[in-house]
Amino acid sequence: MPATPHVAILGAGPVGLDAALACADAGWPFTVYEAADAAGAHVRAWGHVRLFTPWELNASHRMRAHFTDVPTDDTCPTGTELVTHLLQPLAELPALADRIRYRTRVAGIARTGLLKHEQIGTGVRAAAPFTLLLDTPDGEDTAEATLVLDCTGTYAHPNTLGDGGIPAPGERALNHRITRTIPDTADPTRWRGTVLLIGAGKSAQTAARDLAALPGTRLVWAVRSPAPDWGAIPDDALPARQELVDASQALVDGGCDRVTVHTGAHVQSLQADDDRIRVRLATTAGPRAVSADHIVSLTGYTGDPTLYRQLQVHECYATGAPMNLSAALLAATGASTDCLAQPTPGIDQLRTPEPDFFILGAKSYGRLSTFLLRTGYQQVDEVTAAYATLPPVTAAKVVSAP
C-alpha cells in the first residue's frame, strides 16, 4: 500500500467515530461513510434504553482528549444521552465534520481490477486499491481507499425467529408487523393487548421487564432454553446487568400475573388473523397457541457480510465473525457471557486474509453477544498502531463514476 493510507471508514457510530479521531490524530486522509443522516444512527434507534455499562466504559481515551465535556461519573447513560453528550458533539468537531458523508451507503467493496479468487496472498493484491460502490443522495458513485475499516455494526440486521435460526413459516409475509428492536414503552397505549416476545438475551430481558410493567399489556415470553440462566455472572461487577437477570427470573417465578413464560420454546408458524397474529409454539410442556396483538422478536443481530463478498475474508463457521478474532475469543472465554472478560484484541487477531481490510466493532464479533464499546476502541488502537510509522499527508482522494 502507499506510504500513507487513505482510509475509508464505514459507519459513524461510536467505533467509526473513534477510528475517525485516530486518523485525524495521525494526519491520515480519511472519509467516513454513513448511511443515515446523522451520526450514531443505531444508538439513536435504541435511545430510550439505558446501558448496563457506565460512562467510563463507553468513551475512549481519544474521545475524552478531543471532547472534555464527556461525563466521568459512574452512571449508565441511555442511548440518547450517549448521542447527546458524546457522539453528536464528536461528529461536529472540525477535524471530523467535513469528512463524514451522510446519507451515503457503501453497497460493495472490491479490489480494483481483481476478482475475489485472484492473486491470493500476493503483493499484487495488496498493492491494488479498494473500490467502494456508493449509494448517495445524487445516485451511484465510487471512491478509492487503501485501508478500509468496516464499522457498520449489527443493529440494522436482526436475526429471524424460527426454529434453528431460519424464518418461521409465515414470518416473511408478516415481517412488516414484527418489531425487531427494543420496544419504547413511554407510550403504554402502543403496547396494549397481548405481546408475544421471542428471545432471551439482554435486549429481550430489557423488553420483558419494561413490557411487564405496563398495566394494559399481557406478555407471553417464548424462551428457547428449557432452563435459562439469563447470562448470569457470579458476583457481577455491573449491577444494572444483574438487575436484568433478577427481573427475568422473577417473571419466570410468577412475579406478575399478566406474564406467561414458555421455556424450551420455539415458534412453529405465524398466520395473520385480521388485526392479530396467530402463533403456534412448541414448548417443553407441549404445543401452545397464542393470539397476539404484537410480535417482538429479539433474537440477536449480525452484521452484513455482503459488503465484502468480493474480498478474501475468512469467516468463522460458528460465529460468522472473522476467523482469527473468533478463534481467539472462543479459545479465551469459551461459552462465557461476561463481556468484561473479553481478551484485548491484537492486530494479528484483527487481520483478515484481505490486506488492509478490517472489521471492527460489534460486527467483528459475529453472533457472539459479548462485545463492549471499550473493546471496539481497543481494536482501533491496535489498527492505528500497526500503521503508525507511516508519514502524514493532508488530502483524500475521492473518484466519481463517469
C-alpha positions in Angstrom: 0.0 0.0 0.0 1.1 3.7 -0.3 3.3 5.3 2.3 0.2 6.9 3.8 -3.1 5.1 4.0 -6.2 6.7 2.5 -8.8 5.4 4.9 -12.4 4.6 4.3 -14.4 4.2 7.5 -17.8 2.6 7.1 -20.3 3.8 9.7 -20.4 6.9 12.0 -21.3 5.0 15.2 -19.1 5.0 18.3 -16.3 2.9 16.9 -16.4 4.6 13.5 -16.1 8.0 15.1 -13.3 6.8 17.3 -11.5 5.5 14.2 -12.0 8.8 12.5 -10.5 10.6 15.5 -7.5 8.2 15.3 -7.0 9.0 11.7 -7.3 12.8 12.4 -4.7 12.5 15.1 -2.3 10.6 12.8 -2.8 13.1 10.0 -4.2 10.5 7.6 -6.7 11.3 4.9 -10.0 9.6 5.7 -13.6 9.6 4.8 -16.5 8.3 6.9 -19.4 6.9 5.0 -22.7 7.0 7.0 -26.0 5.7 5.6 -28.1 7.7 7.9 -28.5 11.5 8.0 -26.8 11.8 11.4 -24.1 10.1 13.5 -24.9 7.3 15.8 -28.0 6.1 13.9 -28.1 2.7 15.5 -27.6 4.2 19.0 -30.5 6.6 18.3 -32.7 3.7 17.4 -32.4 2.3 21.0 -32.1 5.8 22.5 -34.7 5.0 25.2 -32.7 2.1 26.5 -30.2 2.5 29.4 -26.9 0.7 29.0 -25.7 -1.5 31.8 -22.2 -0.1 31.4 -21.1 3.2 32.9 -19.7 6.2 31.1 -16.1 5.0 31.9 -16.6 2.1 29.5 -18.4 4.0 26.8 -15.9 6.8 25.9 -12.4 6.2 24.5 -9.3 8.0 25.6 -9.3 9.8 22.2 -12.9 10.9 22.7 -12.0 12.4 26.1 -8.9 14.1 24.7 -10.9 15.8 21.9 -14.1 16.5 23.9 -13.5 17.3 27.6 -17.2 17.5 28.5 -17.8 13.7 28.4 -19.3 12.7 31.8 -16.9 10.9 34.2 -19.3 9.6 36.8 -20.3 6.0 37.2 -23.9 6.4 35.9 -25.1 4.3 33.0 -26.3 6.5 30.1 -29.2 5.9 27.8 -28.6 5.7 24.1 -30.0 9.2 23.7 -27.6 10.5 26.4 -24.7 8.8 24.7 -25.6 10.6 21.4 -26.3 13.9 23.0 -23.3 14.1 25.3 -20.7 12.3 23.1 -21.4 11.1 19.6 -23.1 14.2 18.1 -20.6 16.7 19.6 -17.8 14.5 18.3 -19.2 14.3 14.8 -19.4 18.2 14.8 -15.7 18.6 15.7 -13.9 20.5 12.9 -11.5 17.5 12.5 -14.4 15.2 11.6 -17.4 17.3 10.4 -16.2 17.8 6.8 -15.0 14.2 6.5 -18.4 12.5 7.2 -20.6 11.8 4.1 -24.1 11.3 5.4 -26.9 9.5 3.5 -24.1 7.6 1.8 -24.3 3.8 2.0 -21.4 1.6 0.9 -23.1 -1.1 -1.3 -20.0 -3.1 -2.0 -16.2 -3.2 -1.7 -13.7 -4.7 -4.2 -10.0 -4.8 -5.1 -9.6 -2.6 -8.2 -9.0 -4.8 -11.2 -9.2 -8.1 -9.3 -11.8 -10.7 -8.6 -12.2 -12.5 -5.2 -10.2 -15.6 -6.2 -7.3 -13.8 -7.9 -3.8 -13.0 -6.5 -4.3 -14.9 -3.3 -1.7 -13.8 -0.7 0.4 -11.8 -3.2 1.8 -8.3 -3.2 -0.1 -7.6 -6.3 -3.4 -7.9 -4.5 -2.1 -5.9 -1.5 -1.0 -3.1 -3.8 -4.3 -2.7 -5.6 -6.6 0.0 -4.1 -10.0 -0.8 -2.9 -13.0 0.4 -4.9 -16.2 1.3 -2.9 -19.5 1.4 -4.6 -21.6 4.1 -3.0 -25.4 4.9 -2.9 -25.6 8.6 -2.4 -28.5 11.2 -2.5 -27.3 12.1 -6.0 -27.2 8.5 -7.3 -24.3 6.0 -7.5 -20.8 7.0 -7.0 -17.4 5.3 -6.4 -14.5 6.0 -4.2 -11.0 4.6 -3.7 -9.2 3.7 -0.4 -6.0 1.9 0.6 -7.2 1.0 4.1 -10.9 0.1 4.9 -12.4 -0.1 8.3 -15.8 -1.7 8.4 -17.6 -0.3 11.5 -21.1 -0.7 10.2 -22.4 -2.6 13.3 -25.2 -5.1 13.5 -28.5 -3.4 14.7 -29.8 -3.0 11.1 -29.7 -6.8 10.5 -31.8 -8.7 13.1 -32.0 -12.4 13.1 -35.2 -14.2 12.3 -37.3 -16.0 14.9 -37.9 -19.5 13.6 -36.5 -22.8 14.8 -32.8 -23.2 14.1 -32.5 -19.5 13.1 -34.4 -19.6 9.8 -37.6 -17.7 9.3 -40.7 -19.5 10.7 -43.4 -20.3 8.2 -45.4 -17.1 7.8 -42.7 -14.9 9.2 -41.6 -13.3 6.0 -45.1 -12.5 4.9 -45.7 -10.8 8.3 -42.3 -9.1 8.6 -43.9 -5.6 8.4 -45.9 -6.4 11.5 -43.0 -7.7 13.6 -41.0 -5.4 15.9 -37.3 -6.3 15.9 -35.9 -3.5 18.1 -36.3 -3.0 21.8 -39.7 -1.5 22.4 -40.1 2.0 23.6 -42.8 1.8 26.3 -43.0 5.5 27.0 -46.5 5.4 25.4 -48.2 2.5 27.1 -51.2 2.5 24.7 -48.8 1.5 21.9 -48.5 -2.0 23.5 -52.0 -2.7 24.8 -53.2 -6.2 24.3 -51.1 -9.4 24.1 -47.4 -9.1 23.2 -45.5 -12.2 22.2 -41.8 -11.7 22.9 -39.2 -14.1 21.4 -35.6 -14.1 22.7 -33.7 -14.4 25.9 -30.6 -12.1 25.7 -30.2 -8.8 27.3 -32.3 -7.0 24.7 -35.2 -9.4 25.3 -34.7 -9.2 29.1 -34.9 -5.4 28.9 -38.1 -5.7 26.8 -39.7 -8.2 29.1 -39.0 -6.1 32.2 -40.5 -2.9 30.5 -43.5 -4.6 28.9 -44.4 -6.5 32.1 -44.7 -3.1 33.9 -47.4 -1.9 31.6 -50.9 -2.3 33.1 -52.7 -2.8 29.8 -50.3 -5.4 28.4 -50.3 -9.2 28.7 -46.9 -10.6 27.9 -46.2 -14.0 26.5 -42.5 -14.7 26.5 -41.0 -17.6 24.5 -37.5 -18.6 25.6 -35.6 -21.2 23.7 -33.7 -22.7 26.6 -35.6 -25.1 28.8 -33.7 -23.8 31.9 -32.4 -20.3 31.1 -29.7 -18.8 33.3 -30.2 -15.3 31.7 -26.4 -15.0 31.3 -25.9 -14.5 35.0 -22.3 -13.7 36.0 -21.2 -14.6 39.6 -20.6 -11.5 41.6 -21.4 -9.4 38.6 -19.4 -6.1 38.6 -22.1 -4.4 36.6 -25.2 -4.0 38.9 -27.5 -3.0 36.1 -26.8 -6.2 34.2 -27.5 -8.3 37.4 -30.8 -6.4 37.8 -31.9 -7.6 34.4 -31.1 -11.2 35.4 -33.1 -10.8 38.6 -36.1 -9.2 36.9 -36.2 -12.0 34.3 -36.0 -14.8 36.9 -38.8 -13.1 38.9 -41.1 -13.2 35.8 -40.4 -16.9 35.4 -41.1 -17.5 39.1 -44.5 -15.9 38.6 -43.8 -12.3 39.7 -46.6 -10.9 37.5 -50.0 -12.5 36.7 -50.0 -10.7 33.3 -46.9 -12.5 32.2 -46.6 -16.1 30.9 -43.1 -17.5 30.2 -42.7 -20.6 28.0 -39.3 -22.1 28.3 -37.9 -24.6 25.9 -40.0 -22.9 23.3 -39.7 -22.1 19.6 -42.1 -20.6 17.0 -43.5 -23.1 14.6 -45.6 -20.8 12.5 -47.3 -17.4 12.2 -50.6 -16.6 10.5 -52.5 -13.3 10.1 -55.8 -13.2 11.8 -57.3 -9.8 11.0 -55.6 -7.3 13.4 -54.0 -10.1 15.3 -51.4 -12.8 14.6 -52.0 -16.5 15.4 -48.7 -18.1 16.5 -48.1 -21.8 17.1 -45.4 -22.5 19.7 -43.6 -25.8 20.5 -42.7 -25.9 24.2 -41.4 -28.4 26.7 -45.0 -28.6 28.0 -46.4 -29.3 24.6 -47.8 -27.2 21.8 -49.3 -23.8 22.6 -51.3 -21.4 20.5 -51.0 -17.6 21.1 -53.2 -14.9 19.6 -51.0 -11.8 19.7 -51.7 -8.2 19.1 -47.9 -7.5 18.8 -44.9 -9.7 18.0 -41.5 -8.6 19.3 -38.6 -10.6 18.0 -35.3 -10.0 19.8 -33.2 -13.0 18.7 -29.9 -11.1 18.2 -28.3 -9.2 15.4 -25.4 -9.9 12.9 -23.5 -7.7 10.5 -24.0 -7.6 6.8 -21.3 -9.8 5.0 -22.5 -8.9 1.5 -20.4 -5.7 1.7 -17.2 -7.7 1.3 -18.3 -10.8 -0.6 -15.8 -9.9 -3.3 -12.9 -9.7 -0.8 -10.9 -12.5 0.8 -12.4 -12.6 4.2 -12.2 -15.9 6.2 -15.3 -16.2 8.4 -15.7 -18.5 11.4 -18.2 -21.3 10.5 -19.8 -21.0 14.0 -20.0 -17.3 14.7 -19.8 -15.6 11.3 -17.1 -13.4 12.7 -13.6 -13.0 11.1 -11.8 -16.3 11.8 -8.7 -15.1 13.7 -10.7 -13.0 16.1 -13.4 -15.5 16.6 -10.9 -18.3 17.3 -9.1 -16.1 19.9 -12.4 -15.2 21.6 -13.7 -18.7 21.7 -10.4 -20.1 23.0 -10.1 -17.5 25.7 -13.7 -17.4 27.0 -15.5 -20.4 25.7 -19.2 -20.0 26.4 -18.6 -17.2 28.9 -21.2 -14.4 28.6 -19.2 -11.9 30.6 -18.4 -9.0 28.3 -15.9 -7.8 30.9 -13.9 -11.0 30.4 -13.0 -10.5 26.8 -9.3 -10.6 25.9 -7.7 -7.4 24.5 -7.6 -7.9 20.7 -4.2 -8.0 19.0 -3.5 -6.8 15.4 -3.0 -10.4 14.3 -6.4 -11.4 15.5 -8.0 -8.5 13.7 -6.3 -9.1 10.3 -8.2 -10.9 7.6 -6.7 -12.6 4.5 -7.6 -9.4 2.6 -4.7 -7.0 3.2 -5.6 -3.7 4.8 -9.2 -4.6 5.4 -10.5 -4.8 8.9 -13.9 -5.4 10.5 -14.2 -3.5 13.8 -16.8 -3.0 16.4 -19.9 -5.2 17.2 -19.8 -6.6 13.6 -16.4 -8.2 14.3 -18.0 -10.4 17.0 -20.5 -12.0 14.6 -23.0 -14.0 16.6 -21.1 -13.5 19.9 -23.0 -11.2 22.2 -20.2 -10.2 24.5 -19.0 -7.1 22.6 -18.3 -3.9 24.6 -17.7 -0.4 23.2 -14.4 -0.5 25.1 -13.4 -3.4 23.0 -14.1 -1.6 19.8 -11.9 1.3 20.9 -9.1 -1.1 21.7 -9.5 -2.5 18.2 -9.0 1.0 16.8 -5.9 1.3 18.9 -4.4 -1.9 17.5 -5.1 -1.0 13.9 -3.8 2.6 14.1 -0.7 1.5 16.0 0.1 -1.0 13.2 0.2 1.8 10.7 1.6 4.5 12.9 5.1 4.5 11.3 3.6 6.0 8.1 4.1 9.7 7.5 1.1 12.0 7.4 -0.4 13.8 4.4 -3.4 16.1 4.1 -5.5 15.2 1.1 -8.0 12.5 0.5 -8.9 11.1 -3.0 -12.5 10.5 -4.0 -13.2 9.3 -7.5 -16.6 9.9 -9.1 -18.1 7.4 -11.5 -18.3 8.5 -15.1 
